[in-house]
Each structure stands twice: as structure tokens, then as C-alpha cells.
Amino acid sequence: MDVTGIANLATALATQKNSDAVNIAVLKKALDSQANAAVGLIQALPPVPSNPNVGRNVNTTA
């Protein structure tokens, strides 16, 4: 059995584990950023008019 092969495999697995952890952290930050952007867009919408019929009908006759 090759001892250096086992050591190389263990090192590669540890490196992959660290890389996966970093990638997950970056993904979480990106998702949080997108969620904040979505909340900002929703809050930027104008309020609904007090009369529910205003702005809901389109006059198609001239």
C-alpha cells in the first residue's frame, strides 16, 4: 500500500472540504444580497390608491 497516495488523498479531501465551505459562504452572502435587493424593490412600489377602481380599467373606446 502506498502511504504517500493515502496522504495525498487526505490532503485533497481536506482542501476540497475547505473549498466547499468557502463556496457555500459566498453563496449565502449572494442570496442575502439578492433578498435585500428584492425587499428594496418591493418597498419602492407606490402605495395602492384609496379608490380600488382607479387605475384598473383601460378605456378602449375613443
C-alpha positions in Angstrom: 0.0 0.0 0.0 1.3 3.4 -1.0 1.4 5.7 2.1 2.0 8.8 0.1 -1.1 8.1 -2.0 -3.2 8.0 1.1 -1.6 11.2 2.4 -2.2 12.9 -0.9 -5.9 11.8 -0.9 -6.4 13.0 2.6 -4.9 16.4 1.7 -7.0 16.6 -1.4 -10.2 15.8 0.6 -9.4 18.4 3.3 -8.7 21.0 0.6 -12.0 20.2 -1.1 -13.8 20.5 2.2 -12.4 23.9 2.8 -13.2 25.0 -0.8 -16.8 23.8 -0.4 -17.2 25.7 2.9 -15.9 28.9 1.2 -18.2 28.4 -1.8 -21.2 27.9 0.5 -20.4 31.1 2.4 -20.1 33.1 -0.8 -23.4 31.6 -2.0 -25.1 32.6 1.3 -23.9 36.1 1.0 -25.1 36.3 -2.6 -28.5 35.0 -1.6 -28.7 37.5 1.2 -27.8 40.3 -1.1 -30.4 39.3 -3.6 -33.0 39.1 -0.8 -32.2 42.6 0.3 -32.4 43.9 -3.3 -35.9 42.2 -3.7 -37.1 43.8 -0.4 -35.9 47.2 -1.6 -37.7 46.8 -4.9 -40.9 45.8 -3.2 -40.7 48.7 -0.8 -40.2 51.1 -3.7 -43.6 50.2 -5.2 -46.1 53.1 -4.9 -48.9 52.7 -2.5 -52.3 51.4 -3.7 -54.8 54.1 -4.4 -57.6 54.6 -1.9 -60.2 54.0 -4.6 -59.8 50.4 -5.8 -61.3 51.2 -9.2 -58.7 53.8 -10.1 -56.0 52.5 -12.4 -57.6 49.1 -13.0 -59.6 49.9 -16.1 -58.5 50.7 -19.6 -60.7 52.8 -21.8 -60.7 51.1 -25.2 -63.2 53.4 -26.9 -62.0 56.7 -28.2 
